[in-house]
Amino acid sequence: MKLSEITDSNTGTTYRLVYVDIEQRKNGHLYMFGIDRGDGYEPYFVDEHFKLAANNYGATPIHESQIVEEIFADDQPVIVVGYTEAELWWLVDLAHRHKLEIPDTAVYLDAKATAQKWARTSRRGELRQLPDLLASRKKRDRPRLKSLVSIARLIGIEMPKDYGYGITSERFRFAIESIRKRGSFEAATPTAKSKATKAVKHNRYDVETMAALVGVISESSADNFVFKAFDLEQAAA
């Protein structure tokens, strides 16, 4: 069961959970991100050329300067959920660069740290008993034991065969280059379209699997949750 809200027992404040997963190059160039505010998966396309494919995937084109306001658009206090701290510092950096405010009430939930804590206490020893995930030919590109696709197996979610661990950025680059050269998504090569579809599917899997994992963990104990603060002062330093 997906966890959509959390009420702080000390303050009585009810937070809405927003699950977020970003797709970007190592240099920080953002292709897209996906979110789930409790109503299902929503893709947002940020790369200027990839935006031309937005209608084909039911995605919303968006400029990076609009992202912070979009994620915190709800009047209700928000807990942003991301796997690792990547999404935390991504939002802090966006807010800093575009001179935007992250609400003081906002909190970040580190789903990876949460899942590791849960696995150690509630599923002790089970994770290491699972077989290796041989998802790529290069050993360094194979999923680590504590990666989302690995831990998700503890709740019965297997990694799709076309997940593309370690090659998703290459799929985006290939698709975007074809769109750029040909001027539209419709004119892109069949291979480029296929890679684009697999890349977006990868993002959807991450968002939906993270939401499912957090839901299962919440049924075990909310004490497993690892919360972190949005530190804009550190970004400005």
FENWOQUI-V492971 format. One record per residue. N is the residue number from 1. RES is the residue in three letters. SS is DSSP state (hx for helix, st for strand, lp for the rest). OMEGA is omega in radians with two decimals (* if undefined). Layout:
BEGIN
n=N res=RES ss=SS omega=OMEGA
n=N res=RES ss=SS omega=OMEGA
END
This chain:
BEGIN
n=1 res=MET ss=lp omega=-3.10
n=2 res=LYS ss=lp omega=3.10
n=3 res=LEU ss=lp omega=-3.08
n=4 res=SER ss=lp omega=-3.13
n=5 res=GLU ss=st omega=3.04
n=6 res=ILE ss=st omega=3.08
n=7 res=THR ss=st omega=3.10
n=8 res=ASP ss=lp omega=-3.09
n=9 res=SER ss=lp omega=-3.12
n=10 res=ASN ss=lp omega=-3.07
n=11 res=THR ss=lp omega=-3.08
n=12 res=GLY ss=lp omega=-3.14
n=13 res=THR ss=lp omega=3.10
n=14 res=THR ss=st omega=-3.12
n=15 res=TYR ss=st omega=3.00
n=16 res=ARG ss=st omega=3.13
n=17 res=LEU ss=st omega=3.07
n=18 res=VAL ss=st omega=3.13
n=19 res=TYR ss=st omega=-3.04
n=20 res=VAL ss=st omega=3.03
n=21 res=ASP ss=st omega=-3.10
n=22 res=ILE ss=st omega=3.05
n=23 res=GLU ss=st omega=-3.10
n=24 res=GLN ss=st omega=3.06
n=25 res=ARG ss=lp omega=3.13
n=26 res=LYS ss=lp omega=3.14
n=27 res=ASN ss=lp omega=3.09
n=28 res=GLY ss=lp omega=3.12
n=29 res=HIS ss=lp omega=-3.04
n=30 res=LEU ss=st omega=3.06
n=31 res=TYR ss=st omega=-3.07
n=32 res=MET ss=st omega=2.93
n=33 res=PHE ss=st omega=3.11
n=34 res=GLY ss=st omega=3.11
n=35 res=ILE ss=st omega=2.99
n=36 res=ASP ss=st omega=-3.14
n=37 res=ARG ss=lp omega=-3.10
n=38 res=GLY ss=lp omega=-3.11
n=39 res=ASP ss=lp omega=-3.13
n=40 res=GLY ss=lp omega=-3.06
n=41 res=TYR ss=st omega=3.09
n=42 res=GLU ss=st omega=3.09
n=43 res=PRO ss=st omega=3.07
n=44 res=TYR ss=st omega=-3.13
n=45 res=PHE ss=st omega=-3.05
n=46 res=VAL ss=lp omega=3.12
n=47 res=ASP ss=lp omega=-3.03
n=48 res=GLU ss=lp omega=3.14
n=49 res=HIS ss=lp omega=-3.13
n=50 res=PHE ss=hx omega=3.07
n=51 res=LYS ss=hx omega=-3.14
n=52 res=LEU ss=hx omega=3.13
n=53 res=ALA ss=hx omega=-3.01
n=54 res=ALA ss=hx omega=-3.11
n=55 res=ASN ss=hx omega=-3.12
n=56 res=ASN ss=hx omega=-3.10
n=57 res=TYR ss=hx omega=-3.11
n=58 res=GLY ss=lp omega=-3.08
n=59 res=ALA ss=lp omega=3.09
n=60 res=THR ss=st omega=3.05
n=61 res=PRO ss=st omega=-3.09
n=62 res=ILE ss=lp omega=3.04
n=63 res=HIS ss=lp omega=-3.06
n=64 res=GLU ss=hx omega=3.12
n=65 res=SER ss=hx omega=-3.13
n=66 res=GLN ss=hx omega=-2.97
n=67 res=ILE ss=hx omega=-3.10
n=68 res=VAL ss=hx omega=-3.14
n=69 res=GLU ss=hx omega=3.13
n=70 res=GLU ss=hx omega=-3.10
n=71 res=ILE ss=hx omega=-3.13
n=72 res=PHE ss=lp omega=-3.07
n=73 res=ALA ss=lp omega=-3.10
n=74 res=ASP ss=lp omega=3.07
n=75 res=ASP ss=lp omega=-3.13
n=76 res=GLN ss=lp omega=3.08
n=77 res=PRO ss=lp omega=-3.01
n=78 res=VAL ss=st omega=2.90
n=79 res=ILE ss=st omega=3.08
n=80 res=VAL ss=st omega=-3.14
n=81 res=VAL ss=st omega=3.08
n=82 res=GLY ss=st omega=3.11
n=83 res=TYR ss=lp omega=-2.95
n=84 res=THR ss=lp omega=-3.13
n=85 res=GLU ss=lp omega=-3.05
n=86 res=ALA ss=hx omega=-3.11
n=87 res=GLU ss=hx omega=3.08
n=88 res=LEU ss=hx omega=-3.08
n=89 res=TRP ss=hx omega=3.03
n=90 res=TRP ss=hx omega=-3.14
n=91 res=LEU ss=hx omega=3.10
n=92 res=VAL ss=hx omega=3.13
n=93 res=ASP ss=hx omega=3.11
n=94 res=LEU ss=hx omega=-3.14
n=95 res=ALA ss=hx omega=-3.13
n=96 res=HIS ss=hx omega=-3.07
n=97 res=ARG ss=hx omega=-3.09
n=98 res=HIS ss=lp omega=3.08
n=99 res=LYS ss=lp omega=-3.14
n=100 res=LEU ss=lp omega=-3.13
n=101 res=GLU ss=lp omega=2.93
n=102 res=ILE ss=lp omega=-3.07
n=103 res=PRO ss=lp omega=3.13
n=104 res=ASP ss=lp omega=-3.11
n=105 res=THR ss=lp omega=-3.05
n=106 res=ALA ss=lp omega=3.13
n=107 res=VAL ss=st omega=3.10
n=108 res=TYR ss=st omega=3.07
n=109 res=LEU ss=st omega=3.12
n=110 res=ASP ss=st omega=-3.05
n=111 res=ALA ss=hx omega=3.13
n=112 res=LYS ss=hx omega=3.11
n=113 res=ALA ss=hx omega=3.10
n=114 res=THR ss=hx omega=-3.12
n=115 res=ALA ss=hx omega=3.11
n=116 res=GLN ss=hx omega=3.12
n=117 res=LYS ss=hx omega=3.12
n=118 res=TRP ss=hx omega=-3.12
n=119 res=ALA ss=hx omega=-3.14
n=120 res=ARG ss=hx omega=-3.02
n=121 res=THR ss=hx omega=-3.04
n=122 res=SER ss=lp omega=-3.10
n=123 res=ARG ss=lp omega=-3.01
n=124 res=ARG ss=lp omega=3.06
n=125 res=GLY ss=lp omega=-3.05
n=126 res=GLU ss=hx omega=-3.06
n=127 res=LEU ss=hx omega=-3.10
n=128 res=ARG ss=hx omega=3.11
n=129 res=GLN ss=hx omega=-3.14
n=130 res=LEU ss=lp omega=3.13
n=131 res=PRO ss=lp omega=3.09
n=132 res=ASP ss=lp omega=3.06
n=133 res=LEU ss=lp omega=-3.13
n=134 res=LEU ss=lp omega=-3.01
n=135 res=ALA ss=lp omega=-3.14
n=136 res=SER ss=lp omega=-3.11
n=137 res=ARG ss=lp omega=-3.13
n=138 res=LYS ss=lp omega=-3.09
n=139 res=LYS ss=hx omega=-3.10
n=140 res=ARG ss=hx omega=3.14
n=141 res=ASP ss=hx omega=3.14
n=142 res=ARG ss=lp omega=-3.13
n=143 res=PRO ss=lp omega=3.07
n=144 res=ARG ss=lp omega=-3.07
n=145 res=LEU ss=lp omega=-3.07
n=146 res=LYS ss=lp omega=3.07
n=147 res=SER ss=lp omega=-3.11
n=148 res=LEU ss=hx omega=-3.09
n=149 res=VAL ss=hx omega=3.12
n=150 res=SER ss=hx omega=-3.12
n=151 res=ILE ss=hx omega=-3.13
n=152 res=ALA ss=hx omega=3.12
n=153 res=ARG ss=hx omega=3.12
n=154 res=LEU ss=hx omega=3.09
n=155 res=ILE ss=hx omega=3.03
n=156 res=GLY ss=lp omega=3.11
n=157 res=ILE ss=lp omega=3.14
n=158 res=GLU ss=lp omega=3.12
n=159 res=MET ss=lp omega=3.10
n=160 res=PRO ss=lp omega=-3.11
n=161 res=LYS ss=lp omega=-3.12
n=162 res=ASP ss=lp omega=-3.09
n=163 res=TYR ss=lp omega=3.06
n=164 res=GLY ss=lp omega=3.12
n=165 res=TYR ss=lp omega=3.11
n=166 res=GLY ss=lp omega=-3.11
n=167 res=ILE ss=lp omega=-3.10
n=168 res=THR ss=hx omega=3.13
n=169 res=SER ss=hx omega=3.11
n=170 res=GLU ss=hx omega=3.10
n=171 res=ARG ss=hx omega=3.10
n=172 res=PHE ss=hx omega=-3.11
n=173 res=ARG ss=hx omega=-3.13
n=174 res=PHE ss=hx omega=-3.11
n=175 res=ALA ss=hx omega=-3.10
n=176 res=ILE ss=hx omega=3.12
n=177 res=GLU ss=hx omega=3.11
n=178 res=SER ss=hx omega=3.11
n=179 res=ILE ss=hx omega=-3.14
n=180 res=ARG ss=hx omega=-3.10
n=181 res=LYS ss=hx omega=-3.02
n=182 res=ARG ss=hx omega=3.00
n=183 res=GLY ss=lp omega=3.12
n=184 res=SER ss=lp omega=3.09
n=185 res=PHE ss=lp omega=-3.13
n=186 res=GLU ss=lp omega=-3.11
n=187 res=ALA ss=lp omega=3.14
n=188 res=ALA ss=lp omega=-3.11
n=189 res=THR ss=lp omega=3.08
n=190 res=PRO ss=hx omega=3.12
n=191 res=THR ss=hx omega=3.12
n=192 res=ALA ss=hx omega=3.12
n=193 res=LYS ss=hx omega=3.13
n=194 res=SER ss=hx omega=3.13
n=195 res=LYS ss=hx omega=3.11
n=196 res=ALA ss=hx omega=-3.14
n=197 res=THR ss=hx omega=3.14
n=198 res=LYS ss=hx omega=-3.14
n=199 res=ALA ss=hx omega=3.12
n=200 res=VAL ss=hx omega=3.10
n=201 res=LYS ss=hx omega=3.09
n=202 res=HIS ss=hx omega=-3.14
n=203 res=ASN ss=hx omega=3.14
n=204 res=ARG ss=hx omega=3.11
n=205 res=TYR ss=hx omega=-3.10
n=206 res=ASP ss=hx omega=-3.12
n=207 res=VAL ss=hx omega=-3.07
n=208 res=GLU ss=hx omega=3.13
n=209 res=THR ss=hx omega=3.09
n=210 res=MET ss=hx omega=3.12
n=211 res=ALA ss=hx omega=3.13
n=212 res=ALA ss=hx omega=-3.13
n=213 res=LEU ss=hx omega=3.13
n=214 res=VAL ss=hx omega=3.10
n=215 res=GLY ss=hx omega=3.12
n=216 res=VAL ss=hx omega=-3.14
n=217 res=ILE ss=hx omega=-3.13
n=218 res=SER ss=hx omega=3.12
n=219 res=GLU ss=hx omega=3.11
n=220 res=SER ss=hx omega=3.12
n=221 res=SER ss=lp omega=3.09
n=222 res=ALA ss=hx omega=3.11
n=223 res=ASP ss=hx omega=3.13
n=224 res=ASN ss=hx omega=-3.04
n=225 res=PHE ss=lp omega=3.10
n=226 res=VAL ss=lp omega=-3.11
n=227 res=PHE ss=st omega=3.12
n=228 res=LYS ss=st omega=-3.08
n=229 res=ALA ss=lp omega=3.01
n=230 res=PHE ss=lp omega=-3.05
n=231 res=ASP ss=lp omega=-3.14
n=232 res=LEU ss=hx omega=3.13
n=233 res=GLU ss=hx omega=3.12
n=234 res=GLN ss=hx omega=3.11
n=235 res=ALA ss=hx omega=-3.12
n=236 res=ALA ss=hx omega=-3.07
n=237 res=ALA ss=lp omega=*
END
